[in-house]
């Protein structure tokens, strides 16, 4: 018998600096609770939210600004499993089911990761190659899938 996995509905932002389209720089941030874990901003979608409204809320909560321009939305939801090393007490789901948006910051200086409940303690804008050197291992395949989609569609 196969056990059905549970996936948390989630939204994620592939954020480009305000230099886009002249320069393609990706925003990544280091989690404050897991040193060395770099990722895109993301978060759960509340029951009464659309993915788009969750995107704006999560950006405001995590990077202190929702001043963005939406460039594109990945049409499919992408799932990934949490590593078995993550505690089920902390994460009651097997993984996440994510809706990705490609966005451009209107003003890079509006970022403020010192929010009410800081999720990140450092951030950087990086190029494509450095992005995949830095992000946490279990998200690399998902990030590649999403960025390849945006590239194929001509956004990157």
Legacy VTK file of the C-alpha trace (Angstrom):
# vtk DataFile Version 3.0
C-alpha trace
ASCII
DATASET POLYDATA
POINTS 156 float
0.000 0.000 0.000
1.261 3.455 -0.923
1.110 6.241 1.655
-0.083 9.542 0.256
2.350 12.386 0.886
1.208 15.760 2.161
2.487 18.922 0.493
2.150 22.418 1.900
0.761 24.928 -0.627
3.459 27.519 -1.058
4.418 30.508 -3.168
7.963 31.433 -4.198
9.552 34.459 -5.868
12.424 34.421 -8.310
13.452 38.029 -7.744
15.557 39.931 -10.241
17.335 43.157 -9.333
16.090 46.493 -10.610
18.884 46.270 -13.243
16.806 43.734 -15.213
16.605 43.421 -18.229
20.035 45.035 -18.707
21.612 42.658 -16.182
20.219 39.379 -14.842
20.935 39.209 -11.094
19.007 36.846 -8.827
18.143 37.684 -5.213
19.008 34.923 -2.737
19.017 35.080 1.035
20.521 32.991 3.818
18.038 31.596 6.308
18.614 32.908 9.815
17.733 29.523 11.355
19.948 27.355 9.090
23.404 28.759 8.357
24.517 28.136 4.807
20.952 27.568 3.536
20.421 30.087 0.737
17.100 30.301 -1.076
14.500 32.437 -2.817
11.830 34.070 -0.640
8.871 31.745 -0.220
6.064 30.938 2.158
2.812 29.179 2.793
-0.440 30.170 1.158
-3.137 30.807 3.756
-6.591 29.303 3.227
-8.183 32.615 2.240
-5.370 33.695 -0.111
-4.646 33.422 -3.788
-1.056 32.632 -4.783
-0.645 36.242 -5.920
-1.866 37.763 -2.644
0.366 35.317 -0.726
3.321 36.428 -2.864
2.873 40.081 -1.899
2.357 39.231 1.784
5.380 36.913 1.938
7.662 39.445 0.243
6.625 42.135 2.711
7.150 39.734 5.649
10.483 38.332 4.460
12.293 41.118 2.614
10.422 44.179 3.860
9.049 45.241 0.494
6.413 44.231 -2.012
7.418 46.899 -4.520
7.794 44.559 -7.461
6.832 44.212 -11.075
5.516 40.768 -11.983
7.191 39.535 -15.139
5.777 36.014 -15.386
4.143 33.150 -13.514
5.152 29.526 -13.914
1.926 27.814 -15.049
2.542 24.570 -13.174
2.829 23.830 -9.480
6.153 22.259 -8.611
6.566 19.775 -5.751
9.605 18.839 -3.762
10.152 16.650 -0.724
11.890 17.832 2.418
15.083 15.949 3.267
14.536 13.192 5.826
16.857 15.088 8.194
14.238 17.816 8.719
12.173 17.230 11.823
8.520 16.282 11.362
7.857 18.324 14.501
9.053 21.470 12.744
7.624 20.558 9.344
4.398 18.526 9.527
4.380 18.103 5.727
6.394 15.775 3.503
7.288 18.674 1.241
5.940 21.691 -0.558
3.829 22.314 -3.646
4.933 25.682 -5.008
3.687 28.323 -7.401
6.600 30.379 -8.758
6.588 33.990 -9.912
9.366 35.817 -11.741
9.482 39.386 -10.452
11.649 42.480 -10.783
12.342 44.745 -7.839
11.357 48.325 -8.514
14.059 49.579 -6.130
16.799 47.326 -4.708
17.368 49.681 -1.784
13.844 49.067 -0.476
14.916 45.603 0.765
14.945 45.295 4.551
15.468 41.779 5.909
15.288 43.059 9.506
11.541 42.462 9.589
9.331 41.750 12.624
10.279 38.061 12.503
13.486 37.899 10.434
13.734 34.794 8.258
16.997 35.859 6.631
20.223 37.269 8.032
22.033 38.028 4.774
21.177 38.496 1.115
22.966 38.936 -2.194
22.288 39.392 -5.869
24.079 36.688 -7.842
24.442 35.519 -11.407
23.059 32.256 -12.771
26.153 30.124 -12.067
26.656 31.393 -8.529
22.968 30.866 -7.803
23.366 27.120 -8.211
26.609 27.044 -6.240
24.931 28.735 -3.272
21.357 27.463 -2.919
20.572 24.650 -0.536
21.020 21.219 -2.121
17.439 19.961 -2.034
16.080 23.014 -3.882
18.581 23.057 -6.764
16.577 20.787 -9.062
13.362 22.761 -8.522
15.131 26.083 -9.071
16.702 24.765 -12.269
13.308 23.588 -13.530
11.709 26.972 -12.829
14.535 29.066 -14.245
14.756 26.838 -17.333
11.035 27.460 -17.896
11.480 31.253 -17.639
14.511 31.042 -19.971
12.614 28.926 -22.524
9.789 31.477 -22.517
12.271 34.288 -23.201
12.111 36.112 -19.866
15.727 35.389 -18.884
LINES 1 157
156 0 1 2 3 4 5 6 7 8 9 10 11 12 13 14 15 16 17 18 19 20 21 22 23 24 25 26 27 28 29 30 31 32 33 34 35 36 37 38 39 40 41 42 43 44 45 46 47 48 49 50 51 52 53 54 55 56 57 58 59 60 61 62 63 64 65 66 67 68 69 70 71 72 73 74 75 76 77 78 79 80 81 82 83 84 85 86 87 88 89 90 91 92 93 94 95 96 97 98 99 100 101 102 103 104 105 106 107 108 109 110 111 112 113 114 115 116 117 118 119 120 121 122 123 124 125 126 127 128 129 130 131 132 133 134 135 136 137 138 139 140 141 142 143 144 145 146 147 148 149 150 151 152 153 154 155
